[in-house]
Amino acid sequence: IVDGVTYDSVGDPEYETPGTPTITTCVPLHHAGHPVLIQWSFVSGPVTGYILEVKPYYTGAGVLVDGWKLIYVGTSLQYIYHVYNIPLLTFRVCAFIGNTAGPWSSEVQTYWP
């Protein structure tokens, strides 16, 4: 422990595991570009930021992948994701402190009509 920070055997700081945010809003906005508004709850404590993922997604080559894709890392509690030709989307979010991510939220789905 140095200045109140605990380090692991390789010299990286160890952080406590943050709590789990909850996705509170996940709705299509029905505007050009097919945006979906995703909002999540604040996690108390020394949280560095949040990670938001979506599935499925299209690759740059136009291949549909049924897996998770990172779409946002930052401190905001909301994100607008633009959808193209995917009617059913699933989102999840987690909080992180340094290099330690907390548990993923429950998955939330939305339909783009």
C-alpha positions in Angstrom: 0.0 0.0 0.0 1.4 3.4 -1.1 -0.5 6.6 -0.3 -3.6 4.5 0.4 -3.5 2.6 -2.9 -3.0 -1.2 -2.9 -1.0 -2.7 -5.8 -1.0 -6.2 -7.2 2.0 -8.4 -7.7 2.8 -6.8 -11.1 2.6 -3.3 -9.8 -0.9 -2.3 -11.1 -3.2 -0.5 -8.7 -6.1 -2.7 -7.4 -9.5 -1.0 -7.3 -12.7 -2.0 -5.6 -15.4 -3.4 -7.8 -18.0 -0.8 -8.7 -21.7 -1.3 -8.4 -24.1 -2.2 -11.2 -25.9 0.5 -13.2 -29.5 -0.1 -14.4 -30.6 0.9 -17.9 -33.6 3.2 -17.2 -34.4 4.3 -20.8 -34.0 2.5 -24.1 -36.3 4.0 -26.7 -36.3 4.7 -30.5 -36.5 8.4 -31.1 -38.1 8.1 -34.6 -35.9 10.7 -36.3 -33.7 10.5 -39.3 -30.7 8.2 -38.7 -32.8 5.9 -36.5 -31.5 7.0 -33.2 -32.1 5.0 -30.0 -31.7 6.8 -26.6 -30.1 4.7 -23.9 -29.9 6.1 -20.3 -28.6 4.4 -17.2 -28.5 5.0 -13.4 -25.6 6.7 -11.6 -23.3 4.3 -9.6 -22.1 5.8 -6.4 -18.5 5.7 -5.3 -15.3 6.5 -7.1 -16.5 5.4 -10.5 -14.2 6.3 -13.4 -16.9 5.8 -16.1 -19.3 3.5 -17.9 -19.0 1.0 -20.8 -22.0 0.5 -23.1 -22.3 -2.4 -25.5 -24.9 -3.5 -28.2 -25.7 -6.6 -30.1 -26.1 -7.5 -32.9 -24.1 -5.1 -35.1 -22.8 -4.8 -38.6 -19.1 -4.9 -39.4 -17.6 -2.3 -41.8 -17.9 -5.0 -44.5 -21.7 -5.3 -43.9 -21.6 -8.6 -42.1 -24.2 -9.0 -39.3 -22.5 -10.3 -36.1 -24.6 -11.7 -33.2 -22.2 -10.6 -30.5 -21.4 -7.7 -28.3 -19.8 -4.5 -29.6 -18.4 -1.7 -27.5 -20.2 1.5 -28.5 -19.4 3.9 -25.6 -16.9 4.5 -22.9 -17.2 7.7 -20.8 -18.7 9.5 -17.9 -22.1 10.4 -19.3 -25.3 8.6 -18.2 -26.8 8.5 -21.7 -25.9 7.7 -25.2 -27.6 8.0 -28.6 -27.0 5.0 -30.9 -27.9 5.2 -34.6 -29.4 2.0 -36.0 -29.4 0.7 -39.6 -31.4 -2.3 -40.7 -31.5 -4.1 -37.3 -35.0 -4.3 -35.9 -34.2 -5.8 -32.5 -31.3 -4.5 -30.4 -29.9 -5.5 -27.0 -27.9 -3.2 -24.8 -26.0 -3.6 -21.5 -23.9 -1.3 -19.4 -21.3 -1.6 -16.6 -19.4 0.9 -14.5 -15.6 0.8 -14.1 -12.9 2.1 -11.7 -9.5 2.3 -13.3 -9.0 -1.1 -15.0 -11.7 -2.9 -12.9 -15.1 -3.3 -14.5 -18.2 -4.1 -12.4 -20.9 -6.5 -13.3 -23.0 -6.0 -16.4 -26.5 -4.6 -16.0 -29.5 -6.6 -17.0 -29.8 -6.7 -20.8 -32.5 -4.4 -22.2 -34.0 -4.8 -25.7 -35.7 -2.3 -28.0 -37.4 -2.7 -31.4 -36.9 -0.4 -34.3 -40.2 -0.6 -36.2 
